[in-house]
């Protein structure tokens, strides 16, 4: 496999939530569509995380160097001119959802902010609020 084919840029064309996989269309490769590729997650054994890209989202894929078609991983998305980051500080960690809900933490000010457009449900055997 040529080096330029190891790292590919494209847009998500289909998402398979039950398997945490997706397909990518490569516009620079005559709109070739990938096989189902696993979407890399932060954790996957005892601790688990789960996030999937949306159809149309720009992503980076890493393909297997052994030349076998269809083997690779979706590494993640990136910000660009048409989709800027939701925060402008390295002290802020943030998740912003399409419906307007956001969760952010500012490590400098020690402030956790939750803006929720719907209901908030907290479950647990014991909840202490100081």
N, CA, C and O atoms as a printed pandas DataFrame, in Angstrom:
     atom_number atom_name residue_name chain_id  residue_number  x_coord  y_coord  z_coord
0              1         N          UNK        A               1    0.850   -1.189    0.000
1              2        CA          UNK        A               1    0.000    0.000    0.000
2              3         C          UNK        A               1    0.882    1.236    0.000
3              4         O          UNK        A               1    1.850    1.310    0.758
4              5         N          UNK        A               2    0.562    2.189   -0.830
5              6        CA          UNK        A               2    1.311    3.435   -0.897
6              7         C          UNK        A               2    1.100    4.243    0.377
7              8         O          UNK        A               2    0.037    4.184    0.995
8              9         N          UNK        A               3    2.126    4.998    0.761
9             10        CA          UNK        A               3    2.059    5.794    1.989
10            11         C          UNK        A               3    0.883    6.756    1.983
11            12         O          UNK        A               3    0.278    6.986    3.030
12            13         N          UNK        A               4    0.537    7.334    0.812
13            14        CA          UNK        A               4   -0.568    8.296    0.778
14            15         C          UNK        A               4   -1.923    7.641    1.022
15            16         O          UNK        A               4   -2.914    8.337    1.246
16            17         N          UNK        A               5   -1.977    6.315    0.981
17            18        CA          UNK        A               5   -3.232    5.614    1.233
18            19         C          UNK        A               5   -3.363    5.128    2.684
19            20         O          UNK        A               5   -4.399    4.578    3.056
20            21         N          UNK        A               6   -2.330    5.326    3.500
21            22        CA          UNK        A               6   -2.398    4.894    4.899
22            23         C          UNK        A               6   -3.305    5.804    5.726
23            24         O          UNK        A               6   -4.125    5.330    6.512
24            25         N          UNK        A               7   -3.150    7.090    5.543
25            26        CA          UNK        A               7   -3.990    8.058    6.250
26            27         C          UNK        A               7   -4.908    8.683    5.221
27            28         O          UNK        A               7   -4.460    9.274    4.239
28            29         N          UNK        A               8   -6.204    8.541    5.463
29            30        CA          UNK        A               8   -7.194    9.043    4.499
30            31         C          UNK        A               8   -8.154   10.006    5.193
31            32         O          UNK        A               8   -8.486    9.853    6.368
32            33         N          UNK        A               9   -8.584   10.999    4.420
33            34        CA          UNK        A               9   -9.569   11.976    4.884
34            35         C          UNK        A               9  -10.852   11.758    4.098
35            36         O          UNK        A               9  -10.823   11.545    2.886
36            37         N          UNK        A              10  -11.974   11.813    4.797
37            38        CA          UNK        A              10  -13.246   11.631    4.115
38            39         C          UNK        A              10  -14.392   12.093    4.970
39            40         O          UNK        A              10  -14.207   12.769    5.982
40            41         N          UNK        A              11  -15.596   11.712    4.543
41            42        CA          UNK        A              11  -16.817   12.059    5.286
42            43         C          UNK        A              11  -17.582   10.786    5.584
43            44         O          UNK        A              11  -17.614    9.855    4.779
44            45         N          UNK        A              12  -18.190   10.765    6.739
45            46        CA          UNK        A              12  -18.984    9.601    7.152
46            47         C          UNK        A              12  -20.195    9.482    6.223
47            48         O          UNK        A              12  -20.923   10.450    6.004
48            49         N          UNK        A              13  -20.396    8.274    5.682
49            50        CA          UNK        A              13  -21.536    8.047    4.788
50            51         C          UNK        A              13  -22.597    7.152    5.425
51            52         O          UNK        A              13  -23.750    7.170    4.996
52            53         N          UNK        A              14  -22.230    6.376    6.432
53            54        CA          UNK        A              14  -23.189    5.508    7.136
54            55         C          UNK        A              14  -22.618    5.191    8.516
55            56         O          UNK        A              14  -21.402    5.115    8.693
56            57         N          UNK        A              15  -23.508    5.007    9.490
57            58        CA          UNK        A              15  -23.109    4.700   10.864
58            59         C          UNK        A              15  -23.882    3.474   11.325
59            60         O          UNK        A              15  -25.074    3.342   11.046
60            61         N          UNK        A              16  -23.197    2.572   12.035
61            62        CA          UNK        A              16  -23.804    1.347   12.548
62            63         C          UNK        A              16  -23.627    1.332   14.070
63            64         O          UNK        A              16  -22.641    0.793   14.573
64            65         N          UNK        A              17  -24.582    1.924   14.809
65            66        CA          UNK        A              17  -24.445    2.115   16.251
66            67         C          UNK        A              17  -24.228    0.834   17.054
67            68         O          UNK        A              17  -23.450    0.846   18.007
68            69         N          UNK        A              18  -24.887   -0.264   16.704
69            70        CA          UNK        A              18  -24.763   -1.497   17.489
70            71         C          UNK        A              18  -23.347   -2.057   17.461
71            72         O          UNK        A              18  -22.929   -2.737   18.398
72            73         N          UNK        A              19  -22.605   -1.774   16.389
73            74        CA          UNK        A              19  -21.238   -2.282   16.261
74            75         C          UNK        A              19  -20.186   -1.193   16.453
75            76         O          UNK        A              19  -18.991   -1.489   16.449
76            77         N          UNK        A              20  -20.605    0.056   16.619
77            78        CA          UNK        A              20  -19.699    1.207   16.731
78            79         C          UNK        A              20  -18.759    1.265   15.525
79            80         O          UNK        A              20  -17.552    1.458   15.664
80            81         N          UNK        A              21  -19.347    1.092   14.337
81            82        CA          UNK        A              21  -18.599    1.171   13.086
82            83         C          UNK        A              21  -19.250    2.204   12.178
83            84         O          UNK        A              21  -20.361    2.670   12.429
84            85         N          UNK        A              22  -18.537    2.544   11.127
85            86        CA          UNK        A              22  -19.074    3.499   10.157
86            87         C          UNK        A              22  -18.373    3.280    8.820
87            88         O          UNK        A              22  -17.342    2.612    8.745
88            89         N          UNK        A              23  -18.942    3.846    7.787
89            90        CA          UNK        A              23  -18.327    3.848    6.460
90            91         C          UNK        A              23  -17.923    5.276    6.128
91            92         O          UNK        A              23  -18.561    6.237    6.558
92            93         N          UNK        A              24  -16.846    5.393    5.351
93            94        CA          UNK        A              24  -16.314    6.695    4.973
94            95         C          UNK        A              24  -16.287    6.787    3.454
95            96         O          UNK        A              24  -15.867    5.849    2.776
96            97         N          UNK        A              25  -16.734    7.914    2.926
97            98        CA          UNK        A              25  -16.610    8.166    1.492
98            99         C          UNK        A              25  -15.397    9.082    1.296
99           100         O          UNK        A              25  -15.261   10.112    1.957
100          101         N          UNK        A              26  -14.523    8.678    0.370
101          102        CA          UNK        A              26  -13.296    9.421    0.089
102          103         C          UNK        A              26  -13.489   10.202   -1.203
103          104         O          UNK        A              26  -13.423    9.638   -2.296
104          105         N          UNK        A              27  -13.728   11.499   -1.071
105          106        CA          UNK        A              27  -13.998   12.315   -2.258
106          107         C          UNK        A              27  -12.769   12.435   -3.152
107          108         O          UNK        A              27  -12.904   12.643   -4.358
108          109         N          UNK        A              28  -11.575   12.307   -2.584
109          110        CA          UNK        A              28  -10.356   12.382   -3.386
110          111         C          UNK        A              28  -10.030   11.054   -4.074
111          112         O          UNK        A              28   -9.050   10.966   -4.813
112          113         N          UNK        A              29  -10.830   10.037   -3.841
113          114        CA          UNK        A              29  -10.645    8.710   -4.445
114          115         C          UNK        A              29  -11.882    8.334   -5.250
115          116         O          UNK        A              29  -12.368    7.207   -5.162
116          117         N          UNK        A              30  -12.394    9.286   -6.039
117          118        CA          UNK        A              30  -13.575    9.064   -6.890
118          119         C          UNK        A              30  -14.789    8.595   -6.097
119          120         O          UNK        A              30  -15.547    7.742   -6.558
120          121         N          UNK        A              31  -14.972    9.160   -4.895
121          122        CA          UNK        A              31  -16.098    8.840   -4.009
122          123         C          UNK        A              31  -16.166    7.366   -3.626
123          124         O          UNK        A              31  -17.249    6.815   -3.431
124          125         N          UNK        A              32  -15.004    6.739   -3.520
125          126        CA          UNK        A              32  -14.928    5.355   -3.056
126          127         C          UNK        A              32  -15.440    5.293   -1.611
127          128         O          UNK        A              32  -15.123    6.164   -0.802
128          129         N          UNK        A              33  -16.227    4.268   -1.292
129          130        CA          UNK        A              33  -16.772    4.091    0.050
130          131         C          UNK        A              33  -16.027    2.950    0.729
131          132         O          UNK        A              33  -15.846    1.882    0.143
132          133         N          UNK        A              34  -15.603    3.175    1.949
133          134        CA          UNK        A              34  -14.856    2.164    2.704
134          135         C          UNK        A              34  -15.760    1.018    3.137
135          136         O          UNK        A              34  -16.985    1.107    3.058
136          137         N          UNK        A              35  -15.145   -0.033    3.585
137          138        CA          UNK        A              35  -15.855   -1.090    4.304
138          139         C          UNK        A              35  -16.269   -0.513    5.657
139          140         O          UNK        A              35  -15.896    0.616    5.976
140          141         N          UNK        A              36  -17.018   -1.248    6.446
141          142        CA          UNK        A              36  -17.325   -0.805    7.808
142          143         C          UNK        A              36  -16.027   -0.767    8.591
143          144         O          UNK        A              36  -15.306   -1.762    8.670
144          145         N          UNK        A              37  -15.736    0.385    9.168
145          146        CA          UNK        A              37  -14.517    0.564    9.947
146          147         C          UNK        A              37  -14.877    0.830   11.404
147          148         O          UNK        A              37  -15.814    1.581   11.672
148          149         N          UNK        A              38  -14.153    0.229   12.355
149          150        CA          UNK        A              38  -14.392    0.554   13.760
150          151         C          UNK        A              38  -14.058    2.017   14.041
151          152         O          UNK        A              38  -13.087    2.558   13.512
152          153         N          UNK        A              39  -14.873    2.642   14.878
153          154        CA          UNK        A              39  -14.624    4.011   15.326
154          155         C          UNK        A              39  -13.865    3.904   16.641
155          156         O          UNK        A              39  -14.372    3.328   17.604
156          157         N          UNK        A              40  -12.653    4.454   16.691
157          158        CA          UNK        A              40  -11.864    4.360   17.920
158          159         C          UNK        A              40  -12.597    5.018   19.080
159          160         O          UNK        A              40  -13.199    6.082   18.934
160          161         N          UNK        A              41  -12.533    4.368   20.222
161          162        CA          UNK        A              41  -13.173    4.844   21.444
162          163         C          UNK        A              41  -12.093    5.064   22.499
163          164         O          UNK        A              41  -10.984    4.545   22.374
164          165         N          UNK        A              42  -12.412    5.822   23.521
165          166        CA          UNK        A              42  -11.462    6.078   24.601
166          167         C          UNK        A              42  -11.169    4.849   25.442
167          168         O          UNK        A              42  -10.034    4.644   25.874
168          169         N          UNK        A              43  -12.186    4.029   25.678
169          170        CA          UNK        A              43  -12.048    2.823   26.481
170          171         C          UNK        A              43  -12.955    1.757   25.902
171          172         O          UNK        A              43  -13.924    2.082   25.215
172          173         N          UNK        A              44  -12.657    0.463   26.169
173          174        CA          UNK        A              44  -13.503   -0.574   25.617
174          175         C          UNK        A              44  -13.539   -1.881   26.381
175          176         O          UNK        A              44  -14.129   -2.846   25.895
176          177         N          UNK        A              45  -12.926   -1.955   27.569
177          178        CA          UNK        A              45  -12.946   -3.225   28.299
178          179         C          UNK        A              45  -13.753   -3.064   29.585
179          180         O          UNK        A              45  -14.971   -3.239   29.564
180          181         N          UNK        A              46  -13.112   -2.740   30.688
181          182        CA          UNK        A              46  -13.842   -2.567   31.949
182          183         C          UNK        A              46  -14.541   -1.211   31.998
183          184         O          UNK        A              46  -15.736   -1.135   32.287
184          185         N          UNK        A              47  -13.807   -0.152   31.718
185          186        CA          UNK        A              47  -14.398    1.174   31.556
186          187         C          UNK        A              47  -14.732    1.302   30.082
187          188         O          UNK        A              47  -13.942    0.893   29.232
188          189         N          UNK        A              48  -15.877    1.855   29.771
189          190        CA          UNK        A              48  -16.289    1.964   28.374
190          191         C          UNK        A              48  -16.721    3.387   28.053
191          192         O          UNK        A              48  -17.338    4.074   28.867
192          193         N          UNK        A              49  -16.381    3.800   26.858
193          194        CA          UNK        A              49  -16.886    5.069   26.351
194          195         C          UNK        A              49  -17.571    4.780   25.024
195          196         O          UNK        A              49  -17.305    3.759   24.391
196          197         N          UNK        A              50  -18.440    5.669   24.611
197          198        CA          UNK        A              50  -19.218    5.424   23.393
198          199         C          UNK        A              50  -19.538    6.756   22.752
199          200         O          UNK        A              50  -20.276    7.564   23.315
200          201         N          UNK        A              51  -18.984    6.984   21.576
201          202        CA          UNK        A              51  -19.270    8.180   20.791
202          203         C          UNK        A              51  -19.162    7.793   19.330
203          204         O          UNK        A              51  -18.244    7.073   18.935
204          205         N          UNK        A              52  -20.087    8.264   18.539
205          206        CA          UNK        A              52  -20.063    7.978   17.109
206          207         C          UNK        A              52  -20.204    9.267   16.316
207          208         O          UNK        A              52  -20.888   10.190   16.758
208          209         N          UNK        A              53  -19.573    9.344   15.161
209          210        CA          UNK        A              53  -19.710   10.528   14.319
210          211         C          UNK        A              53  -21.063   10.534   13.614
211          212         O          UNK        A              53  -21.723    9.500   13.511
212          213         N          UNK        A              54  -21.464   11.692   13.137
213          214        CA          UNK        A              54  -22.689   11.833   12.364
214          215         C          UNK        A              54  -22.395   11.644   10.878
215          216         O          UNK        A              54  -21.271   11.875   10.432
216          217         N          UNK        A              55  -23.398   11.228   10.118
217          218        CA          UNK        A              55  -23.273   11.169    8.669
218          219         C          UNK        A              55  -22.935   12.575    8.172
219          220         O          UNK        A              55  -23.576   13.546    8.575
220          221         N          UNK        A              56  -21.943   12.685    7.307
221          222        CA          UNK        A              56  -21.498   13.963    6.776
222          223         C          UNK        A              56  -20.325   14.565    7.517
223          224         O          UNK        A              56  -19.738   15.543    7.053
224          225         N          UNK        A              57  -19.967   13.994    8.673
225          226        CA          UNK        A              57  -18.858   14.531    9.462
226          227         C          UNK        A              57  -17.522   14.190    8.812
227          228         O          UNK        A              57  -17.316   13.070    8.345
228          229         N          UNK        A              58  -16.617   15.167    8.788
229          230        CA          UNK        A              58  -15.271   14.954    8.264
230          231         C          UNK        A              58  -14.454   14.159    9.273
231          232         O          UNK        A              58  -14.468   14.463   10.466
232          233         N          UNK        A              59  -13.731   13.127    8.790
233          234        CA          UNK        A              59  -12.953   12.266    9.672
234          235         C          UNK        A              59  -11.605   11.917    9.053
235          236         O          UNK        A              59  -11.367   12.119    7.862
236          237         N          UNK        A              60  -10.732   11.387    9.907
237          238        CA          UNK        A              60   -9.451   10.842    9.486
238          239         C          UNK        A              60   -9.512    9.344    9.733
239          240         O          UNK        A              60   -9.907    8.900   10.811
240          241         N          UNK        A              61   -9.116    8.564    8.727
241          242        CA          UNK        A              61   -9.078    7.104    8.853
242          243         C          UNK        A              61   -7.647    6.625    8.665
243          244         O          UNK        A              61   -6.912    7.157    7.833
244          245         N          UNK        A              62   -7.256    5.629    9.434
245          246        CA          UNK        A              62   -5.948    5.007    9.313
246          247         C          UNK        A              62   -6.158    3.613    8.750
247          248         O          UNK        A              62   -6.847    2.791    9.353
248          249         N          UNK        A              63   -5.571    3.351    7.606
249          250        CA          UNK        A              63   -5.758    2.065    6.938
250          251         C          UNK        A              63   -4.568    1.146    7.198
251          252         O          UNK        A              63   -3.451    1.617    7.413
252          253         N          UNK        A              64   -4.806   -0.165    7.179
253          254        CA          UNK        A              64   -3.759   -1.157    7.422
254          255         C          UNK        A              64   -2.716   -1.092    6.310
255          256         O          UNK        A              64   -3.070   -0.999    5.135
256          257         N          UNK        A              65   -1.437   -1.140    6.672
257          258        CA          UNK        A              65   -0.381   -1.028    5.664
258          259         C          UNK        A              65   -0.127   -2.312    4.880
259          260         O          UNK        A              65    0.655   -2.302    3.929
260          261         N          UNK        A              66   -0.772   -3.421    5.258
261          262        CA          UNK        A              66   -0.485   -4.695    4.599
262          263         C          UNK        A              66   -1.222   -4.872    3.277
263          264         O          UNK        A              66   -1.142   -5.930    2.652
264          265         N          UNK        A              67   -1.935   -3.841    2.855
265          266        CA          UNK        A              67   -2.575   -3.882    1.554
266          267         C          UNK        A              67   -3.941   -4.538    1.516
267          268         O          UNK        A              67   -4.575   -4.576    0.462
268          269         N          UNK        A              68   -4.410   -5.058    2.651
269          270        CA          UNK        A              68   -5.730   -5.691    2.666
270          271         C          UNK        A              68   -6.802   -4.612    2.687
271          272         O          UNK        A              68   -6.825   -3.765    3.580
272          273         N          UNK        A              69   -7.683   -4.646    1.705
273          274        CA          UNK        A              69   -8.748   -3.657    1.628
274          275         C          UNK        A              69   -9.710   -3.814    2.793
275          276         O          UNK        A              69  -10.008   -4.923    3.237
276          277         N          UNK        A              70  -10.176   -2.697    3.265
277          278        CA          UNK        A              70  -11.217   -2.713    4.282
278          279         C          UNK        A              70  -10.723   -2.795    5.702
279          280         O          UNK        A              70  -11.534   -2.720    6.626
280          281         N          UNK        A              71   -9.427   -2.945    5.926
281          282        CA          UNK        A              71   -8.943   -3.005    7.291
282          283         C          UNK        A              71   -8.378   -1.656    7.692
283          284         O          UNK        A              71   -7.417   -1.162    7.102
284          285         N          UNK        A              72   -8.986   -1.081    8.691
285          286        CA          UNK        A              72   -8.546    0.210    9.172
286          287         C          UNK        A              72   -9.422    0.668   10.313
287          288         O          UNK        A              72  -10.256   -0.085   10.815
288          289         N          UNK        A              73   -9.226    1.922   10.725
289          290        CA          UNK        A              73   -9.953    2.488   11.857
290          291         C          UNK        A              73  -10.269    3.947   11.568
291          292         O          UNK        A              73   -9.498    4.642   10.906
292          293         N          UNK        A              74  -11.403    4.399   12.067
293          294        CA          UNK        A              74  -11.727    5.812   12.025
294          295         C          UNK        A              74  -11.140    6.420   13.290
295          296         O          UNK        A              74  -11.574    6.109   14.400
296          297         N          UNK        A              75  -10.146    7.293   13.112
297          298        CA          UNK        A              75   -9.439    7.870   14.253
298          299         C          UNK        A              75  -10.252    8.952   14.942
299          300         O          UNK        A              75  -10.203    9.080   16.166
300          301         N          UNK        A              76  -10.992    9.725   14.179
301          302        CA          UNK        A              76  -11.787   10.791   14.776
302          303         C          UNK        A              76  -12.028   11.910   13.790
303          304         O          UNK        A              76  -11.671   11.822   12.615
304          305         N          UNK        A              77  -12.634   12.949   14.290
305          306        CA          UNK        A              77  -12.984   14.104   13.484
306          307         C          UNK        A              77  -12.011   15.239   13.772
307          308         O          UNK        A              77  -11.089   15.089   14.573
308          309         N          UNK        A              78  -12.221   16.360   13.124
309          310        CA          UNK        A              78  -11.371   17.526   13.339
310          311         C          UNK        A              78  -12.174   18.778   13.016
311          312         O          UNK        A              78  -13.146   18.731   12.262
312          313         N          UNK        A              79  -11.755   19.897   13.597
313          314        CA          UNK        A              79  -12.420   21.165   13.335
314          315         C          UNK        A              79  -11.840   21.792   12.078
315          316         O          UNK        A              79  -10.679   21.573   11.732
316          317         N          UNK        A              80  -12.667   22.570   11.407
317          318        CA          UNK        A              80  -12.239   23.280   10.210
318          319         C          UNK        A              80  -13.063   24.554   10.096
319          320         O          UNK        A              80  -13.901   24.833   10.954
320          321         N          UNK        A              81  -12.832   25.321    9.053
321          322        CA          UNK        A              81  -13.470   26.630    8.889
322          323         C          UNK        A              81  -15.000   26.569    8.989
323          324         O          UNK        A              81  -15.613   27.457    9.581
324          325         N          UNK        A              82  -15.612   25.542    8.422
325          326        CA          UNK        A              82  -17.076   25.418    8.447
326          327         C          UNK        A              82  -17.599   24.789    9.731
327          328         O          UNK        A              82  -18.810   24.760    9.953
328          329         N          UNK        A              83  -16.705   24.284   10.581
329          330        CA          UNK        A              83  -17.099   23.668   11.845
330          331         C          UNK        A              83  -16.047   24.006   12.907
331          332         O          UNK        A              83  -15.192   23.177   13.217
332          333         N          UNK        A              84  -16.110   25.237   13.470
333          334        CA          UNK        A              84  -15.100   25.661   14.446
334          335         C          UNK        A              84  -15.319   25.009   15.815
335          336         O          UNK        A              84  -16.419   24.536   16.102
336          337         N          UNK        A              85  -14.287   24.978   16.661
337          338        CA          UNK        A              85  -14.429   24.397   17.998
338          339         C          UNK        A              85  -15.413   25.187   18.858
339          340         O          UNK        A              85  -15.542   26.398   18.682
340          341         N          UNK        A              86  -16.111   24.521   19.790
341          342        CA          UNK        A              86  -17.099   25.207   20.620
342          343         C          UNK        A              86  -16.491   25.998   21.773
343          344         O          UNK        A              86  -17.193   26.780   22.415
344          345         N          UNK        A              87  -15.199   25.813   22.049
345          346        CA          UNK        A              87  -14.523   26.538   23.127
346          347         C          UNK        A              87  -13.223   27.115   22.573
347          348         O          UNK        A              87  -12.734   26.681   21.529
348          349         N          UNK        A              88  -12.674   28.088   23.277
349          350        CA          UNK        A              88  -11.455   28.757   22.809
350          351         C          UNK        A              88  -10.384   28.799   23.899
351          352         O          UNK        A              88   -9.616   29.759   23.967
352          353         N          UNK        A              89  -10.321   27.785   24.744
353          354        CA          UNK        A              89   -9.351   27.762   25.836
354          355         C          UNK        A              89   -8.872   26.339   26.069
355          356         O          UNK        A              89   -9.667   25.400   26.039
356          357         N          UNK        A              90   -7.579   26.176   26.299
357          358        CA          UNK        A              90   -7.061   24.848   26.604
358          359         C          UNK        A              90   -7.439   24.399   28.010
359          360         O          UNK        A              90   -7.237   23.236   28.359
360          361         N          UNK        A              91   -7.983   25.298   28.818
361          362        CA          UNK        A              91   -8.446   24.944   30.160
362          363         C          UNK        A              91   -9.865   24.395   30.171
363          364         O          UNK        A              91  -10.346   23.942   31.210
364          365         N          UNK        A              92  -10.539   24.430   29.027
365          366        CA          UNK        A              92  -11.932   23.993   28.947
366          367         C          UNK        A              92  -12.032   22.647   28.232
367          368         O          UNK        A              92  -11.504   22.473   27.134
368          369         N          UNK        A              93  -12.714   21.701   28.869
369          370        CA          UNK        A              93  -13.115   20.451   28.226
370          371         C          UNK        A              93  -14.614   20.536   28.040
371          372         O          UNK        A              93  -15.334   20.941   28.954
372          373         N          UNK        A              94  -15.095   20.155   26.853
373          374        CA          UNK        A              94  -16.497   20.410   26.556
374          375         C          UNK        A              94  -17.081   19.367   25.618
375          376         O          UNK        A              94  -16.403   18.854   24.728
376          377         N          UNK        A              95  -18.342   19.070   25.839
377          378        CA          UNK        A              95  -19.140   18.282   24.900
378          379         C          UNK        A              95  -20.342   19.142   24.549
379          380         O          UNK        A              95  -21.059   19.611   25.433
380          381         N          UNK        A              96  -20.558   19.346   23.262
381          382        CA          UNK        A              96  -21.709   20.121   22.807
382          383         C          UNK        A              96  -22.541   19.228   21.897
383          384         O          UNK        A              96  -22.029   18.690   20.916
384          385         N          UNK        A              97  -23.811   19.071   22.216
385          386        CA          UNK        A              97  -24.701   18.197   21.465
386          387         C          UNK        A              97  -25.507   19.006   20.446
387          388         O          UNK        A              97  -25.678   20.217   20.593
388          389         N          UNK        A              98  -25.994   18.326   19.422
389          390        CA          UNK        A              98  -26.719   18.983   18.333
390          391         C          UNK        A              98  -27.988   19.690   18.799
391          392         O          UNK        A              98  -28.415   20.659   18.172
392          393         N          UNK        A              99  -28.603   19.222   19.893
393          394        CA          UNK        A              99  -29.849   19.846   20.360
394          395         C          UNK        A              99  -29.621   21.092   21.204
395          396         O          UNK        A              99  -30.582   21.715   21.655
396          397         N          UNK        A             100  -28.356   21.468   21.427
397          398        CA          UNK        A             100  -28.047   22.651   22.219
398          399         C          UNK        A             100  -27.574   22.351   23.624
399          400         O          UNK        A             100  -27.089   23.251   24.309
400          401         N          UNK        A             101  -27.700   21.120   24.073
401          402        CA          UNK        A             101  -27.201   20.736   25.388
402          403         C          UNK        A             101  -25.677   20.751   25.367
403          404         O          UNK        A             101  -25.061   20.347   24.381
404          405         N          UNK        A             102  -25.066   21.220   26.464
405          406        CA          UNK        A             102  -23.606   21.191   26.557
406          407         C          UNK        A             102  -23.178   20.924   27.991
407          408         O          UNK        A             102  -23.876   21.258   28.948
408          409         N          UNK        A             103  -22.009   20.313   28.105
409          410        CA          UNK        A             103  -21.374   20.054   29.394
410          411         C          UNK        A             103  -19.945   20.553   29.255
411          412         O          UNK        A             103  -19.227   20.138   28.346
412          413         N          UNK        A             104  -19.531   21.435   30.145
413          414        CA          UNK        A             104  -18.153   21.926   30.067
414          415         C          UNK        A             104  -17.558   22.036   31.462
415          416         O          UNK        A             104  -18.252   22.273   32.451
416          417         N          UNK        A             105  -16.243   21.855   31.498
417          418        CA          UNK        A             105  -15.508   22.033   32.749
418          419         C          UNK        A             105  -14.308   22.918   32.478
419          420         O          UNK        A             105  -13.535   22.676   31.551
420          421         N          UNK        A             106  -14.160   23.960   33.308
421          422        CA          UNK        A             106  -13.033   24.866   33.216
422          423         C          UNK        A             106  -12.110   24.562   34.382
423          424         O          UNK        A             106  -12.442   24.843   35.534
424          425         N          UNK        A             107  -10.950   23.986   34.083
425          426        CA          UNK        A             107  -10.034   23.582   35.150
426          427         C          UNK        A             107   -9.357   24.773   35.832
427          428         O          UNK        A             107   -8.873   24.645   36.956
428          429         N          UNK        A             108   -9.320   25.924   35.166
429          430        CA          UNK        A             108   -8.725   27.106   35.778
430          431         C          UNK        A             108   -9.662   27.703   36.828
431          432         O          UNK        A             108   -9.228   28.050   37.927
432          433         N          UNK        A             109  -10.950   27.823   36.486
433          434        CA          UNK        A             109  -11.918   28.401   37.424
434          435         C          UNK        A             109  -12.605   27.331   38.280
435          436         O          UNK        A             109  -13.357   27.659   39.198
436          437         N          UNK        A             110  -12.346   26.056   37.983
437          438        CA          UNK        A             110  -12.948   24.929   38.715
438          439         C          UNK        A             110  -14.471   24.946   38.607
439          440         O          UNK        A             110  -15.177   24.647   39.569
440          441         N          UNK        A             111  -14.956   25.297   37.437
441          442        CA          UNK        A             111  -16.396   25.432   37.231
442          443         C          UNK        A             111  -16.905   24.389   36.244
443          444         O          UNK        A             111  -16.403   24.276   35.126
444          445         N          UNK        A             112  -17.904   23.634   36.674
445          446        CA          UNK        A             112  -18.601   22.679   35.831
446          447         C          UNK        A             112  -19.923   23.315   35.416
447          448         O          UNK        A             112  -20.707   23.734   36.268
448          449         N          UNK        A             113  -20.171   23.386   34.115
449          450        CA          UNK        A             113  -21.394   23.997   33.612
450          451         C          UNK        A             113  -22.158   22.979   32.791
451          452         O          UNK        A             113  -21.609   22.362   31.878
452          453         N          UNK        A             114  -23.439   22.805   33.122
453          454        CA          UNK        A             114  -24.317   21.911   32.370
454          455         C          UNK        A             114  -25.499   22.734   31.883
455          456         O          UNK        A             114  -26.272   23.259   32.684
456          457         N          UNK        A             115  -25.634   22.843   30.578
457          458        CA          UNK        A             115  -26.785   23.494   29.964
458          459         C          UNK        A             115  -27.590   22.397   29.281
459          460         O          UNK        A             115  -27.148   21.832   28.281
460          461         N          UNK        A             116  -28.743   22.099   29.806
461          462        CA          UNK        A             116  -29.551   21.002   29.284
462          463         C          UNK        A             116  -30.887   21.528   28.774
463          464         O          UNK        A             116  -31.596   22.236   29.489
464          465         N          UNK        A             117  -31.229   21.178   27.527
465          466        CA          UNK        A             117  -32.499   21.627   26.964
466          467         C          UNK        A             117  -33.656   20.722   27.378
467          468         O          UNK        A             117  -34.820   21.068   27.173
468          469         N          UNK        A             118  -33.348   19.582   27.951
469          470        CA          UNK        A             118  -34.381   18.641   28.380
470          471         C          UNK        A             118  -34.298   18.394   29.874
471          472         O          UNK        A             118  -33.764   19.211   30.625
472          473         N          UNK        A             119  -34.826   17.270   30.291
473          474        CA          UNK        A             119  -34.810   16.881   31.696
474          475         C          UNK        A             119  -33.439   16.349   32.079
475          476         O          UNK        A             119  -32.707   15.836   31.233
476          477         N          UNK        A             120  -33.094   16.471   33.353
477          478        CA          UNK        A             120  -31.864   15.906   33.895
478          479         C          UNK        A             120  -32.262   14.808   34.875
479          480         O          UNK        A             120  -33.053   15.035   35.791
480          481         N          UNK        A             121  -31.704   13.617   34.671
481          482        CA          UNK        A             121  -31.998   12.493   35.563
482          483         C          UNK        A             121  -30.691   12.038   36.197
483          484         O          UNK        A             121  -29.733   11.713   35.495
484          485         N          UNK        A             122  -30.655   12.015   37.528
485          486        CA          UNK        A             122  -29.493   11.534   38.260
486          487         C          UNK        A             122  -29.940   10.315   39.036
487          488         O          UNK        A             122  -30.892   10.379   39.813
488          489         N          UNK        A             123  -29.256    9.207   38.826
489          490        CA          UNK        A             123  -29.616    7.970   39.516
490          491         C          UNK        A             123  -28.487    7.551   40.449
491          492         O          UNK        A             123  -27.312    7.743   40.134
492          493         N          UNK        A             124  -28.831    7.000   41.557
493          494        CA          UNK        A             124  -27.834    6.513   42.491
494          495         C          UNK        A             124  -28.486    6.141   43.805
495          496         O          UNK        A             124  -29.616    6.540   44.089
496          497         N          UNK        A             125  -27.763    5.371   44.607
497          498        CA          UNK        A             125  -28.280    4.991   45.910
498          499         C          UNK        A             125  -28.180    6.144   46.892
499          500         O          UNK        A             125  -28.999    6.275   47.802
500          501         N          UNK        A             126  -27.157    6.985   46.695
501          502        CA          UNK        A             126  -26.979    8.117   47.598
502          503         C          UNK        A             126  -26.441    9.277   46.791
503          504         O          UNK        A             126  -25.482    9.141   46.031
504          505         N          UNK        A             127  -27.066   10.399   46.968
505          506        CA          UNK        A             127  -26.624   11.597   46.274
506          507         C          UNK        A             127  -26.454   12.684   47.323
507          508         O          UNK        A             127  -27.411   13.062   47.999
508          509         N          UNK        A             128  -25.220   13.186   47.454
509          510        CA          UNK        A             128  -24.910   14.288   48.381
510          511         C          UNK        A             128  -24.701   15.557   47.582
511          512         O          UNK        A             128  -23.904   15.577   46.644
512          513         N          UNK        A             129  -25.400   16.605   47.939
513          514        CA          UNK        A             129  -25.215   17.896   47.304
514          515         C          UNK        A             129  -24.853   18.882   48.387
515          516         O          UNK        A             129  -25.638   19.135   49.300
516          517         N          UNK        A             130  -23.658   19.440   48.282
517          518        CA          UNK        A             130  -23.179   20.399   49.300
518          519         C          UNK        A             130  -23.589   21.796   48.933
519          520         O          UNK        A             130  -23.282   22.741   49.660
